[in-house]
Amino acid sequence: MSKVAIVTDSTAYIPADLVKKYDLQVAPQVLIWGNETFRDGVDIQSNEFFTRLRNAKQLPTTSQVNPKTFHEIFKTLLEQDCKILAILLSAQLSKTIDSAQQAIEMFPSAPIEIVDSQTTAMALGFTVLAAARAVESGASLEEAKAVAEKARENVGVVFAVDTLEFLHRGGRIGGGARFLGTALQLKPILEVTGGRVEAIERVRTRSKSLSRVVELISERVAGRQPIHLACLHANAADDAQTLLKEATSLLNPIESVFTEVSPVVANHAGPGTVGLAFMAGM
């Protein structure tokens, strides 16, 4: 019986122990810094990224996983007699899915399915983990895909940023553009919804923005059990630990994950970003 292999991309930034436990294949996004090219989470880690960013005269840009990388991953898995489920970053935030589809065209009739997660970070991560756990329990490729599609409707991520500068520069801000101008001095709260980053509201202080993230997540998961919860941060570990402790005490999740965002995500969200991702009701 063929094994079902799960492929995702590095923006999920699933903790390494879970990647290993479920034998997940992670395709690295690309960070471009001057004449240097880094594979996200492979050639550069978050701490290295922020150290370099502090003294950088030139800011980096990003690029999606290239088709060659997906081709190599798919080829290796197919040679191992695997069926493949690729659960990837929102198509509205990246061309990653386009790259995966180009790679699939090189394997006519191969058992490869793609799910657009319509999200990123650990909201994507929880979708991946739901499918991986289904596979571990014996799910077929089609059944695992159905689990991922169901999970996609039950995940979310809300986050607070120090500034909209990075999201605006990278063109990833969606309706948040209305917060620009004088609002740059405020603390915006954003959400990945409908596949895009959208503004929710803005508050005047950092502490209020973090408290509001917890309140918003509580509203999103109200009445739904079980709850899986993740706190994510971009060079703001202390704030993130405090946020996760508060949210865990309030929501009593069955799973709690603490993670940094990948360098590619951090390049768009900016230093100081802290957020909560969830999966609820499954």
N, C-alpha and C positions, 0 to 999 in steps of 0.2 A: 504494500500500500504506500503510495507516494506521501511524503511529508509535506505539510503546508508551511512555507517559510514566509515570515513577515518582514517587509522592507519599509523603512520610513526614512525621513531625512533629519539632519542634525538640528533643525529648529525646534524639534520636540524636546531635545536635551533631557532625555530620560536618564535617570541615574545609572551609572555604569553597572551596578550590581543587578539591576533589573534587565538591562540589555543582555548581560551574560546569562542570567537565569532563563530567559525566554529565547535565547539565541537569536536576537533581533539583528537585522542587517541595517546599518545606518549609513545612508548616502550623505557625504559631507557637502554642505553649501560652500560657496567660495568667497573669500575675502581678498580684495585687491588693494594693496597699499603701495602706491608708487609703482615701482618695477617688480614688486614682490607679490606672489600669489600664495595664499594659504588655504588649506582645506580646514573648514570649520570644525573645531574640536579635535583635529588630528595634528595639524602643523602649528596651531595656535590655540591656547586655552584662554578661558575668560580672564584669569589673573594677569597673564601676559598681555592680553589685549588692552586692559585698562592701564597697566603700567606704561605701555607704549603710547597710549592715547594721551596721557597727561602731558607728554613732552613733544607730541607730534606737531610738525609744521604743516603737514599735509594730511587731510582726513582720508580714511579709506572708503572704498565703495564695495558693493557686493554683487555677486552674480549667482545665478541658480546652478544647481548640480548640472553638469554637462551630460549629454546623451552617452558619451563614452563610459562615464562612471557607472551609469545604470546598466549599460550593455555588459560591462565586466561583472557586475553583481548578478544580473539575471543569468548570464552564461554559466557562472560558477554554480548557482543554485540548480539550474536545469540539468547540468551534468551530474548533480547529486540526486537526480530524479525527484526534485521538489516541484510542487505547485507553488505559485507566488502570489501573495497579496501585498500590494504596495499602497500604503496609507500615507498620504503626503500633505504638505503645507497647502493652504488655500490657494486655488488657482487665481484668485483676485489679488493675492499678495506677491505672487512669484510665478515664473514660467517653469517651475520645477516639474509640474505634471506634463507640460509639453515635452520636456526632455525625456521623461520616462516613456511617453507614448512613442517618441521617435525611436527609442531603444527597442520597444516592443515590436516595431515594424521589422526589425532584423530577425525576429523569431516567429515566423508565420505559424499560426495555430498552436503556439505554446500556451500552456495553462497559466496565464498571467492576468490578474485583475487589478485595477486601480480604483481607489476610493479617494475622492477629494474630501479632505477632512473639514474644509471650510473654516479652519482655524489654525492655530499654531501653539507653540510652547507646550505646557503640560496638558492643555485641553486636547491637543493632538496626541500627546503622550498617553493620556488615559484612553483615548480611542484605540490606539495601538495596543495597549495592554489588555483592553477588553477582548480584542480579537485574538491576541496571543494566548490568553487564558482559555478562550474557547477552543483554540487549536490543541492546547495541552489536554483538554478534556475530550478530545476526539473529533472536533468539528471538521467538516470538509471545507474546501476552498469556498464554496458557495455559502455555506453556513457561517464561516468566519467573516465573509464579506457582509452578510446580513447583520451580524453583530456589530461590525464597524459602522455600518450605516445607521443602526439604531443608536449606538453610542454617540454618533455625531449630533444627534438631536437632544442629547442629554448632558452635554459638556458646555463649559464656558470659561472665559478668562476676563477678569477685570483688573486693571492696573493703574497705578498712579505714577506720573512722570514728573521730573523736576522742571522740564521744559519741553515744549513742542518742537523745538528747533530741529532735533534729529529726525523725528517722524516727518516733518514738513520737508526737510532737505531730501529725504529719500522717497518722497511721493507716496507714503504709506498711510496718510492720515484720514482719508475719507472725509466725513462730515466734520471732523475736528478742525478743519481749516477755519471754521467760523470762530474758533477760539484764539486766532492769531491777533497780532496788533497789541493793544494794551493788555490783552489777557496773558501775554507772555510772562508777566510778573506773578500770575496766579499759579495754582497747582492743579492741572487738569487731571481728570479721571476718565479713563477710556475703556472701551470694551471691544473685543473681537466678536462681531455679530454679522450674520449674513455673509461671512467670508472676508469682511473688511474691518479695519480699525475705525471705530466711530466714537465720537465724544459723547460722554454722558453728562458731566457737569464740571464745575470748577470750584475750588475752595481756596481760602486765603492762606492756610498754613499747611506745612508738611504733616504734622500730627493729625490734623483734621482730615486730610486726604487719605491717610492710612486707615483711620477709624471708619471713614465712609466706604472704603473698599470692603471691609468686613460686613458692614450693614448691607451693601448691595449684593454681596455673595449670599448672605443670609436670606435675602428676598428671593434670589434666583433658585435656591434649593428648598425653599419652604414647602413642607409637606411631602418631601420626596426622600425615601430611604432605599438603600444605603447611600452614604455620601463618601466619595473619594476626594481628598483635598490635597492641593499642592501649593506651596509658596515659592515664588520665583523672584529673583532679584538680579540687578545689574550693578555689581560693586556696592551693595548696600546690605550686607549680611546681618548686621545688628538689627536694623529696622525690620528685615524680613523674618528673623527669628521671633521678634516681638509680635509681629503680625500673625505668624503661624500659631504661636502659643494662644493668642487671643481667639483666633478663629477655631482652633481645635477644641478649646474649652467650651465654646459656644455651640458648635455644630456636632461634636462627637463623631468624627468620621471613622470609618472602618479601616481606612488607609490614609496615611499622612506622609507627604513627600516634600523634602526641602531640596531645592535645586537652583543653580545659577542659570541664567539664560546664556545661550551660545554667543560667541563673538559676533556672528552675523546679525542675530536678533538685537544684541546690545548696541550694535552700530546704528540701528534704526530707532530703538527706544531711548537710548542715551543713558549715561551713568546716573545712578540714583533711582532708577525705575524699580518699583516693588509691586507685586501683584499676587493674586490668588486665582488658581484654576481649579475647576471641580468637574466631577462626573456625579450625577445624582439620579437615583431611581433605578439603577441597574448594577 
